[in-house]
């Protein structure tokens, strides 16, 4: 046979596209030509594949080999095509049956010795393959658990090119014992669970900040963005790190969605491919715009806003971030997705996250009489957070230093994350029941026009907000956000609709004057 075909998958962002790999053996000088817009890593596959075939004990064809990756107009990147190309070449040579390969999607990198290596992005690739009607996927053993997350498919895990050929020829296959490819030593699972429980942060660890703890609960219950301002050591970072512990666990659909993004980024945990807890991402203030929103020169990768999808994005020392980086958050905050446009492609990444900003009150970070900053310096420092960005933050809390006596007195009142998480879950259930039949599930996601039209609030409860609007103390966007927070407060209090105290407290949280 002089022509053979296999199938693989190309990823553009988190969207997969079926690629038909055709190998033709023809006359001419020995060599391998790749066509179909391969990138540098894919061009280097020629040398990897030849060495892998020879070291697997197979004969490399003597003539000229042409490998076409179709559709030719779609850019192909990465080393995940290695095994598909090698199988197509050997099938064209007649060393392996071609029909079983044509119906399967093959995804794996090859080492020079013929062993398969895992690649990133297998989960979104398998999901795309299922949407195209494919049910059989050949992957490296390191990707088998990730691929098996998709129900209703057949996953063929191979450790080498030789194993794949043996399966195609119907020869006996000796599977390597579990853990052979793992470079890490085996550890006791019970000990790991105990140590993880000990390391798990808890909201009760933060003492002396009842208003901030309450704001974290409200943020989790309604999906509201949060900003905390206070001197160093008042608990801003502690509160942000504990926010995911009170968020509801991800649903099965959300877990697959989040895991797919982390798979493309190559950020999946090695021993637990499925992400079930809300992610938490805390980039350093020196991060670039591409690192935050996604991008890249050769390969478009998801940024921190997408890695925090369905979880929390924490920007500590927020005024220290570049102004352009902060303003780039405005689009994903509104739409729940980020569009990265480059000359080669335009990619849309999901980015529905809960934003948490933390800032010192001034450049020196000190409080009271110890502060040496002038009023101009303080204004200039906080003005690095643009008005449009701050206007999109529903909850603003000012944290004050806590005295020693307050720390001890608050020990009996600080609730654990488990207790708060139960209230958050009940509040989300009430919101979901109220929003049943709509595209939204949380109060923070409801558009302002739909909120006022379908979920009106009693005029008595709106009196304070109406007065604030007339005085110019709150914008129209701020009014909508305060109304959303008031609905969350009503859900937490198990009230059918917001009362005057809910709208008043929501306004206080929006202005940063909550006590």
C-alpha positions in Angstrom: 0.0 0.0 0.0 1.4 3.4 -1.0 -1.2 5.5 0.8 -2.6 5.4 4.3 -4.6 7.6 6.5 -5.0 8.2 10.2 -6.7 10.9 12.2 -5.5 13.3 14.9 -6.7 16.5 16.5 -5.5 20.2 16.3 -6.4 22.6 19.0 -7.1 26.3 18.5 -7.6 27.6 22.0 -9.9 25.1 23.6 -11.6 24.2 20.4 -10.5 21.0 18.6 -10.5 20.3 14.9 -10.2 16.8 13.3 -7.0 16.5 11.2 -6.7 13.8 8.6 -3.1 12.6 8.4 -2.2 11.1 5.0 1.1 9.4 4.3 2.1 8.7 0.7 5.2 6.6 -0.3 6.6 7.6 -3.7 9.7 7.6 -5.8 12.4 10.1 -5.2 15.3 10.7 -2.8 14.8 9.3 0.7 13.2 11.8 3.1 10.0 13.0 4.7 8.1 16.1 3.7 5.4 17.6 5.9 2.7 19.8 4.4 -0.3 21.5 5.9 1.0 24.5 7.9 3.1 22.7 10.6 4.9 24.7 13.2 8.5 24.3 14.3 7.8 21.5 16.8 5.8 19.6 14.2 8.5 20.0 11.6 11.0 18.4 14.0 8.7 15.4 14.1 10.4 14.1 11.0 13.6 13.2 12.9 11.7 12.0 16.0 9.5 9.7 14.1 12.2 8.1 12.0 14.3 7.3 15.1 11.2 6.0 16.9 10.3 3.7 14.1 13.9 2.3 13.7 14.3 1.9 17.5 11.0 0.0 17.6 12.4 -2.7 15.3 10.5 -1.6 12.3 11.7 -0.9 8.7 11.8 2.8 7.6 10.6 3.2 4.0 13.4 3.9 1.5 11.6 6.2 -0.9 10.3 9.7 -0.4 7.4 10.1 2.1 4.9 12.9 1.8 2.7 13.5 4.9 -0.3 15.8 4.4 -2.2 17.3 7.3 -5.7 18.3 6.2 -7.4 20.8 6.3 -4.2 22.5 5.0 -5.4 26.0 5.9 -5.6 25.3 9.6 -2.3 25.9 11.6 -1.0 22.8 13.4 1.1 23.1 16.5 2.8 20.8 19.0 4.1 17.2 19.1 0.8 15.4 19.5 0.7 14.3 15.8 3.9 12.1 16.2 2.1 8.8 16.8 -0.5 9.4 14.1 2.2 10.3 11.5 4.3 7.2 12.4 1.3 4.9 12.2 0.3 6.3 8.8 3.8 5.9 7.4 4.0 2.3 8.6 0.4 1.5 7.3 1.4 2.9 3.9 4.5 0.6 4.0 2.2 -2.3 4.8 3.7 -2.9 8.2 0.3 -2.4 9.9 -3.4 -2.7 8.9 -4.8 0.7 8.0 -8.5 0.3 8.4 -8.6 0.3 12.3 -6.4 3.4 12.3 -8.7 5.3 9.9 -11.6 5.2 12.4 -9.6 6.2 15.5 -8.2 9.5 16.7 -4.5 9.2 17.6 -2.9 11.7 20.1 0.6 11.2 21.5 4.2 12.4 21.2 7.0 9.9 20.5 10.4 9.6 22.1 13.4 8.6 20.1 13.2 5.1 21.6 9.6 4.7 20.5 7.9 5.3 23.8 4.8 7.5 23.9 4.7 10.7 25.9 1.6 12.6 27.1 0.6 15.9 25.6 -1.5 18.8 26.8 -5.0 19.4 25.7 -6.2 15.8 25.4 -9.5 16.4 27.2 -10.8 19.2 24.9 -9.5 17.2 21.9 -11.5 14.2 22.9 -14.6 16.3 23.5 -14.2 17.8 20.0 -13.7 14.3 18.6 -16.9 13.1 20.2 -18.8 16.0 18.8 -17.5 15.0 15.3 -18.8 11.4 15.8 -15.6 9.6 16.8 -15.6 7.1 19.7 -12.1 5.5 19.7 -9.1 7.4 20.9 -5.5 6.2 21.0 -3.4 8.2 23.6 -0.3 7.8 25.7 -0.7 6.1 29.0 -0.1 9.3 30.8 -3.2 10.8 29.2 -5.5 7.8 29.6 -7.2 9.0 32.8 -7.8 12.4 31.3 -9.3 11.0 28.1 -11.5 8.6 30.1 -13.3 11.5 31.7 -15.5 11.7 28.6 -18.2 9.0 28.9 -19.2 6.7 26.1 -15.8 6.4 24.3 -13.1 3.7 24.0 -9.7 4.8 25.1 -6.7 2.8 23.9 -3.7 3.6 26.1 -0.4 2.6 24.6 3.1 3.0 26.1 5.0 2.7 22.9 4.8 2.6 19.1 5.6 -1.1 19.3 2.6 -1.7 21.5 0.3 0.1 19.1 1.6 -2.0 16.2 1.1 -5.2 18.2 -2.5 -4.3 18.9 -3.2 -3.5 15.3 -1.6 -6.8 14.2 -3.5 -8.8 16.8 -0.3 -9.8 18.6 -0.1 -10.4 22.4 0.5 -7.2 24.3 2.4 -7.0 27.6 1.2 -4.0 29.5 3.7 -2.3 31.9 2.8 -2.6 35.6 1.0 0.5 37.0 3.4 3.2 38.2 6.2 2.3 35.8 6.2 5.6 34.1 5.9 7.6 37.3 9.0 9.4 38.3 7.6 10.2 41.8 7.7 7.5 44.5 4.5 5.9 45.6 3.0 7.4 48.7 0.3 6.3 51.1 -3.0 7.7 49.9 -4.4 7.9 53.5 -1.4 9.9 54.6 -1.8 12.2 51.6 -5.5 12.8 52.6 -4.7 13.5 56.2 -1.9 16.0 55.3 -4.2 17.7 52.7 -6.9 18.1 55.4 -4.3 19.7 57.7 -3.2 22.1 55.1 -6.7 23.1 54.0 -7.3 26.8 54.9 -10.3 27.7 56.9 -12.3 30.9 57.2 -12.2 30.6 61.0 -8.4 31.3 60.8 -9.1 35.0 60.1 -9.9 36.7 63.4 -11.0 40.2 64.1 -12.5 41.0 60.7 -16.2 40.2 60.9 -17.2 42.6 58.2 -14.6 41.3 55.8 -15.6 37.7 56.6 -19.2 38.6 55.9 -18.2 40.2 52.6 -16.5 36.9 51.6 -19.7 35.0 52.3 -21.8 37.4 50.3 -19.3 37.3 47.4 -19.5 33.5 47.3 -23.3 33.4 47.6 -24.0 35.8 44.8 -20.8 35.6 42.7 -19.9 39.2 43.4 -16.5 40.8 42.9 -14.7 41.9 46.1 -12.2 44.6 46.9 -10.4 44.8 50.2 -8.3 47.9 51.3 -6.2 47.8 54.4 -2.7 48.0 55.9 -0.4 44.9 55.6 -1.2 42.2 58.1 -4.9 42.8 58.4 -5.9 39.5 56.7 -6.5 40.5 53.0 -4.6 37.6 51.5 -5.9 35.1 54.2 -9.5 36.0 53.3 -8.9 35.8 49.5 -7.2 32.3 49.9 -10.2 31.1 51.9 -12.8 32.3 49.5 -12.7 29.0 47.4 -13.4 27.0 50.6 -16.9 28.5 50.8 -17.7 28.4 47.1 -19.9 25.4 46.0 -18.2 22.4 44.5 -18.2 22.4 40.7 -20.9 20.4 38.9 -20.0 17.6 36.5 -20.4 19.9 33.5 -18.4 22.7 35.2 -15.6 20.3 36.2 -15.2 19.1 32.6 -15.2 22.7 31.4 -12.5 23.8 33.9 -10.4 20.7 33.4 -10.4 21.3 29.6 -8.9 24.8 30.1 -6.2 23.6 32.5 -5.5 20.7 30.1 -4.8 23.1 27.3 -2.5 25.2 29.6 -0.7 22.0 30.7 -1.6 22.8 34.3 -3.5 19.6 35.3 -2.4 17.9 38.6 -0.6 14.7 37.7 -2.5 12.2 39.9 -6.0 13.8 39.7 -6.9 14.9 36.2 -10.5 16.0 37.0 -10.7 19.4 38.8 -13.8 19.3 41.1 -13.0 22.3 43.4 -13.2 25.9 42.3 -9.8 27.0 41.1 -7.8 29.8 42.7 -5.3 31.9 40.7 -3.1 34.6 42.3 -0.6 36.0 39.7 2.3 38.3 40.7 1.9 42.0 40.1 4.7 41.8 37.5 2.5 39.6 35.2 2.1 40.8 31.7 -1.2 41.4 29.9 -0.7 38.2 27.9 -0.2 36.2 31.1 -3.4 37.6 32.6 -5.8 37.5 29.7 -4.0 34.9 27.5 -2.2 35.0 24.2 1.3 34.2 23.0 3.4 34.7 19.9 3.4 31.2 18.5 0.7 29.4 20.5 -2.4 31.0 22.0 -2.6 29.9 25.6 -5.2 30.6 28.3 -4.2 33.3 30.8 -4.9 33.6 34.5 -8.5 34.8 33.9 -9.3 31.5 32.2 -7.3 29.4 34.7 -9.6 31.0 37.3 -12.7 30.1 35.4 -15.5 29.1 37.8 -13.2 30.1 40.7 -11.5 33.1 42.0 -8.8 35.4 40.6 -6.8 37.2 43.3 -4.8 40.3 42.5 -2.7 41.1 45.6 -1.3 44.6 45.7 -3.6 45.5 42.8 -2.4 49.1 42.3 1.1 47.7 41.5 -0.2 45.9 38.4 0.2 47.8 35.1 -2.7 50.0 34.2 -3.2 48.2 30.9 -3.3 44.8 32.6 -6.0 46.0 35.0 -8.1 47.6 32.3 -7.9 44.4 30.2 -10.0 42.7 32.9 -13.1 44.8 32.0 -14.2 42.7 29.0 -14.1 39.3 30.8 -15.7 40.8 33.9 -18.7 41.8 31.8 -19.0 38.9 29.3 -17.5 35.9 31.1 -15.1 35.2 28.3 -12.0 36.7 26.8 -11.3 37.0 23.0 -7.6 36.9 22.0 -7.0 38.1 18.5 -3.8 37.5 16.6 -2.8 37.5 13.0 -2.8 33.7 12.9 -6.1 33.1 14.7 -8.8 34.5 17.0 -9.5 32.4 20.0 -12.2 32.7 22.7 -11.4 31.4 26.2 -14.0 31.1 29.0 -13.3 33.5 31.8 -16.2 33.6 34.3 -14.4 34.2 37.5 -14.8 36.0 40.8 -12.4 38.9 41.1 -10.8 39.7 44.4 -8.7 42.9 44.6 -6.4 43.7 47.6 -4.7 47.0 48.1 -2.9 49.0 50.8 -4.4 52.4 51.6 -1.2 54.2 50.5 2.2 53.5 49.1 3.9 53.0 52.5 1.1 50.7 53.7 1.2 52.0 57.2 -1.9 53.2 59.1 -2.8 56.0 61.4 -0.1 58.4 62.6 2.6 56.0 61.3 1.8 56.8 57.7 4.2 59.3 56.0 2.3 59.6 52.7 0.7 62.9 51.7 -3.0 63.0 50.6 -1.8 63.5 47.0 0.3 60.4 47.2 -2.6 58.4 48.6 -4.9 59.6 45.8 -2.4 58.9 43.1 -1.7 55.4 44.5 -5.4 54.3 44.6 -6.1 56.1 41.3 -4.1 53.4 39.5 -7.3 51.3 39.8 -9.4 53.0 37.1 -12.9 54.1 37.9 -14.6 51.8 35.3 -12.8 48.8 36.9 -13.7 49.7 40.5 -17.3 50.5 39.3 -17.6 46.8 38.3 -16.7 45.6 41.9 -19.8 45.0 43.9 -18.3 44.7 47.4 -15.7 47.1 48.8 -14.4 46.6 52.4 -11.9 48.5 54.4 -9.9 46.4 56.9 -8.4 48.0 60.0 -5.6 46.7 62.3 -6.9 44.4 65.0 -6.0 44.7 68.6 -4.7 41.8 70.7 -7.9 41.7 72.8 -10.1 41.6 69.6 -8.3 38.6 68.3 -9.0 36.6 71.5 -12.6 37.8 71.7 -13.4 36.9 68.1 -12.3 33.2 68.5 -15.8 32.2 69.8 -17.6 33.9 66.9 -15.4 33.1 63.9 -17.3 30.4 61.8 -15.6 27.7 59.9 -15.6 27.4 56.1 -17.9 24.4 56.3 -20.6 26.4 58.2 -20.4 29.3 55.9 -20.4 27.0 52.8 -23.7 25.5 53.9 -25.3 29.0 54.0 -23.8 29.8 50.7 -25.1 26.6 49.2 -28.6 27.3 50.5 -28.5 30.9 49.2 -27.4 29.7 45.7 -30.3 27.2 45.7 -32.8 29.9 46.4 -31.3 32.1 43.6 -31.3 29.1 41.2 -34.9 28.4 42.0 -35.9 32.0 41.4 -33.9 32.1 38.1 -35.1 28.8 36.8 -35.9 29.0 33.1 -33.4 31.8 32.6 -29.8 31.6 31.3 -28.5 32.8 34.7 -27.8 31.0 37.9 -26.3 33.6 40.2 -27.5 37.1 41.2 -24.3 38.7 39.9 -24.8 37.4 36.4 -28.3 38.9 35.8 -28.2 41.9 33.4 -29.5 45.1 35.0 -32.4 45.5 32.6 -33.7 42.0 33.2 -33.2 42.4 37.0 -35.4 45.5 37.1 -38.0 44.1 34.7 -38.5 40.6 36.1 -37.4 41.0 39.7 -38.7 44.4 41.0 -38.0 45.5 44.5 -40.6 47.2 46.7 -40.4 51.0 46.5 -39.8 51.3 50.3 -36.7 49.2 50.0 -35.5 51.3 47.1 -35.8 54.7 48.8 -32.2 54.9 49.9 -30.8 53.9 46.6 -33.1 56.3 44.7 -31.9 59.2 46.9 -28.2 58.2 46.3 -28.9 58.2 42.5 -30.5 61.7 42.7 -27.5 63.0 44.6 -25.1 61.5 42.1 -23.5 59.3 44.7 -24.0 56.1 42.7 -24.0 55.4 39.0 -26.6 53.5 37.0 -24.2 50.5 36.9 -23.6 50.9 40.6 -27.4 50.9 41.2 -27.8 47.6 39.4 -24.9 46.1 41.3 -26.3 47.2 44.6 -29.6 45.6 43.7 -27.9 42.3 42.9 -26.1 42.3 46.2 -29.4 43.1 48.0 -31.0 40.0 46.4 -28.0 38.0 47.6 -28.5 39.3 51.2 -32.2 38.4 51.0 -31.2 34.9 49.9 -28.8 34.5 52.8 -31.5 35.7 55.2 -34.2 33.4 53.5 -36.4 36.4 52.6 -38.5 36.3 49.4 -37.3 39.7 48.3 -34.9 42.4 49.5 -35.9 44.6 52.5 -34.8 48.1 53.2 -32.0 46.8 55.4 -30.7 44.7 52.5 -30.6 47.5 50.1 -29.0 49.8 52.7 -26.3 47.3 53.5 -25.7 46.6 49.8 -25.2 50.3 49.2 -22.8 50.5 52.1 -20.8 47.6 50.7 -20.7 49.2 47.2 -19.4 52.5 48.7 -17.0 50.8 51.1 -18.7 52.1 54.2 -20.0 48.9 55.6 -19.6 48.5 59.4 
